[in-house]
Amino acid sequence: MSLITPLRPLQILLVDDEPAAQLLAEAAFEPYADLARLHVLADPRDTLAWLRRAAASGAAPDLVLLDLNMPGSPGLTLLNLIRDDPALKQVRVVVLATSAESADITAAYAQGAVSYLIKPGTFTEFQQQVHTLVTYWHLMCSMSPQS
């Protein structure tokens, strides 16, 4: 399957406190280096400041992949803070979580997530998920006036 070549790579911020999840994401995104650049933040408390700096410089990410269960700043709290910040309202947040609980999914959408992905059980399934994510969001962001 061929992918459309973007005018510029998607800028994707992963917010996940688990080093293993970060390494898996970096490995899964590696084949898409020409299509997507992955930035990783391990501490959710750094996310708002990072996003505000990026937005102020005109370099806000196209997507934020946000884990739900993190110490110090749960993902839904962070999602709510992003949505409440006028400078960040246009940032697209995709929840990437282990939870398949309908309450978590409903809460994520209610807080303004544009998508909810459940972390799969195998790396191969995660690679397929990343392929779909990059393909879909590249198309959406290339058609969107906010990119």
N, C-alpha and C positions, 0 to 999 in steps of 0.2 A: 504494500500500500504506500503510495507516495503522499507526502505532505506538501502543502503549499509553502513556498519559501517566504518567510515574513520580511517586511521592510526592515524590521529590527527584531531581535529576539525578545520574546516575552520576558518580562522581569517578574520573577516569582519569589516571594518571601515565605519561607517555611518557619513557623514558630512552633518548636517542639523541644521540650527539655530533655528528652532521652537521647543520649549519644548514639545508641544503636539505631534508633529511628532516623536520626540525622544521616548516619552513614549509609543506610539503606536507600534513603531518598537521594542522596548524592550519586550513588551507584545507578539508581533507576533513571535519573535524569541525564546521566552522562552521555548516552547515545543521542540526546536531543540538544547538545551544546549549541548547535547553530540555530535552534528554534527557541530555546528557553534557557535563561540564566537563573540558577537557583541561588538565593541568598539564604543563610540560615541564622536564626537567632535562638539561642538556647534558653535565655531568660525572658519570660513574657513581660517582665517589668520594664525591659528595655524597648519593647515594641512600639509604644506610643511615641516616644522621643525619636526613634529611628524613622517611623512613618512620617512624623511632622517635619523632620529635616528633609526627608526625601520629597515630600509634597512641596515644601517651600522652594526646593531647588528644581522643581518640575520633573522630578525623577521618581514619582510614586510608583510602586510596583503595579503591574497589571492584575496580579492576584496575590492574595495572602492565603497560604494553607495553614490553618490553625488547628492545633490539637486542642481537645476539650479539657483533658484532665492533666493539669499542671499545678505544681505547688506554688503558693504565693499569689497567683493570679489565674483563677480558672478561666478556660477559654471563653465561656459565655460572658463572663465579666469583661474580659478584654474586648470581645466582639461588641458589647454594649458601649464601651468607652470609645471605640472606633466610630461607631454609628452616631454617637453624640457629639463628636468633634466636627465642626463645620468644614475644616480643612481636609477631613478624611472621609466624608460622606460618600464620595464616589469610588472609594477603594473597594474592590470586589473581594469578599472574604468567602473562602471555601473551607468548610469544616472537614478535617480529616481525622477521624476518631475511631477508636476500637468499639465504641458503643453502638449497638443497633437498636437501642431502646427507643420506642416511639416518642417518649417524653423528651429525650435529648434531641431527637431530630426535629420535633415540633418546636422546641425552645430555640434551637439554632435558627430555624427559618423565621420565627417570631422576632428574633433579635437582628435579623437582616442578613443572614448568610444567603449567598446566591446559590449554593449547592452544599450537599452533605455527602461525603464519601466515607464509607466504612473501610477501615484498613483491612486488607485481605490477609488470609492466613499464610500465604506463601510469597516468596520473592517474585516468582514468575507471574503470579496474579497481580502483584503490585506493579510490576513492569507493564503489564497490559493496562492497568488502571492509569499509569502515568502516560502511556501512549495515547489513550483516549482523552485524558485531561489536556495534554499539550495540543493535540489535534483540534479538539473542540474549542478551547480557549484561544488558540491562535486564530482560528477562523472568526470567532466572536469579537476578539479585540481588534483584528484588522478591519472589521466592518464598523466598529464603534467609533463615533466621533470623539470620545474622550481619550482614546489612545494616542 
